[in-house]
Amino acid sequence: MRAIIIGAGRGSRLMPTTADTPKCFAEVSGRRLLDWAIDAFRQNDLDDIVFIGGYRIDCVREAYPQFTFRHNTNWPNNNILASLLYAEDAMDEPFVCCYSDILFTPAIVEHVLKSDADIALGVDSDWLVRYEYRTEHPSDDAEKVTVENGTVTRLHREIAETDAYGEFIGLAKFSTAGATAFREHYHRRREEFAGQPFREARVFEKAYLIHLLQDMIEADQRMAHIDTPGGYIEVDTQQDFEYAREHWTSRHLDK
């Protein structure tokens, strides 16, 4: 199984940290965000890592020559979904993918990999703890989920706090069948919506991963939720960065 890390964007909200290096180079407890992801994967025997880069990809190539690289050359004009599909040729077998600006534990990777669902999404079921002090990235920007009987029923930022079961952490596993369904759905929607608005995105090329996943849910694709109560931090702003540097090590060691 492969691991695909999506890391093409600049991360302008993390300036000045990202002035000269990609977002995933931000250091928490003496390690880059990327190093924490690599460790979580390797503890689960995932050594085949594909990195999708864009902004300052040269830095990542130099520091991590063991990766297989895919270059999103149009990163200023697209978004996470289109970026992920730059590694479509690596989706011919089961894979796990993740955002590059997140901290997560080896345990959630283990549990996601053990799921027998064709598509399994990592979900922080204790998500609101972080939002108590997260004023620069409020909860209405969280990729929230509702669930029923182990299945994700909705994945949307507009879900109310009181209705949300948790937050999608940006980590997902696809079986061979799940990967095929994902790719086929993407191409159907791209053919239909290229250059046009798609769901909440002003054009299809600017869509987020959650937009396609929700579209698949509405087309009756089952997605399981695999929970981590905490053990996850997104580093999107300087406020997040400070929170992670204060809290991550203790949270990580407890999981």
C-alpha angles and dihedrals in degrees: 000000000000131000117218119198118198108212111142102115127091099229097224092182088065094059133166087029090061097045094109106005135047120269093253090064092069107120125231119179091350096309133092118247086246091056092054090053092048090051093050090051097044092050084062094047094257104140100145100090126177115195120200106206138178118147108059093347087160090070091055093045091054096045098040109033089159091072126093106233134214116186119218095201092178096052096131089060104041138046144224097297096051089041093056091053090062083080094049091122088062092057096078089104135031113301143175120216134191143176114258097228098064137094117216137160131251087240095066090048089052093050094046091051091050093055114110091208117113088230121025124180125203110232129189103221091184092052101133093067091076093047095061088085101020101107096148092057106029125196093260086072093052119112093239129187139204119204143192129189093347094311129109108241098180137011112191143129091227095064108118118247090241092054098043121103092194147310126283105239098205094254117116138166125213125192118211089269091044092050091050092049091048094050094044093049091048093053093046091053094042091053090050101040108025108143091005135094114281118193106306095345117098089224131010092247090062095052122127124230090252090060092063093040091054089047088054091048089055088051088057099260107152117228122185123215118225110196133223113179095213116322088121136089129175114213104206103133138027087258089057090047092055091046092051093049089052100043112021105084095052092045092047095051092049093058 
